[in-house]
Amino acid sequence: MVIATNNKGKIEEFKKLFQDKKIYSLKDKNIDIEIEENQDTFIENAKKKAMEIYEIVKEETIADDSGLCVKCLNDFPGVMTHRFLGEEATDRMRNEYLIKETNKYEDRSAQMVCAIVYYNGDELIVSEGKLDGYISKDCRGENGFGFDEIFELPNGLTLAELTKEEKNVISARAVALKNLKEQFAKM
């Protein structure tokens, strides 16, 4: 099974989920392309990636797309999560921008969303996970990456203040992976 990523963390998560399958990254398959994420939803972006990579490798493929939707910003950055400040922006730059923008509002609620799509040339399985929280007023925590240091849970901790194990139980990706595993069990 090919996972349409070279992200080591994602590859490890998929290996744990699909212990009965040999998992390959794009690098393992000598694929060096960037699938343009130009769709309107996370699911459509993941579907596009899964189908395009499948056409190259002709093997079972899984792709994902994820991001942050901030309510007071009309669900921005949404599908533009990784690109909304440009390709050269760092996680810290994106996080500080979102803190500054959400400071203008009382309602700082946000949602992490992860869509995962499996495609084997015939069957298409779609899974989605969501995690509700808030944009914190400052960057906190040392664990994690991306928006973890500003995504605050209802208990007041940011994702970056949790252990890796705690985060991997509740994250949007963990929920989407669990949903995907349940769908696989029905096949």
Phi, psi and omega in degrees: 000134180259128175261122187284063179198165168241007180290115184299322179297316178295318180301316180297319178299317180291324178297321178294321182288318184248063183295339181273000182237151172278125183255132179239142172271174175298321179298319178302329182262011181056040178255120181234066177231156177247113178283125181291123178269084186243018180271172184272346181226161176298317181298315181295323177295315180295320179297316180300314180297314182299316183289320180292320178291321177303318181297336178277313188263339183055038176227161176311135183225141174235135177225156177223162170215139182214164179181186185245133177240118182256120187303311184291346178254026180056045179067015172289147001278346175054228183294350177265012187314312185274354186235002190293341174249012181099163184294335184272353183292144177267167176303316182298319179298315179295317181296315180295323177299313182293323176299312180301315182292319182283343177297343180281353187233153176281317181276110183253019184294147183211168179218131171272135181232138176224124175250134178234133181234132174253136179216134179236020181092345181229303181265142177236120178242129182244133179225146179220142175230148181223150176224123180269144178189209184218160171273123181289168180273353178203166179280128181219138174106156184246348183263144176100193185203179177061235183267007184305323184283351177239357180268105185264133179276165177304336179279000177094350178269146172276163177301327180286350176266357177269161171286162178303319181295317179296316180297318184291353175271326189249348186299159178301321178295319179298318178295317179295320178295319178298316178299317179297316180299319178297320179292323178296323181297334180276350182285000000 
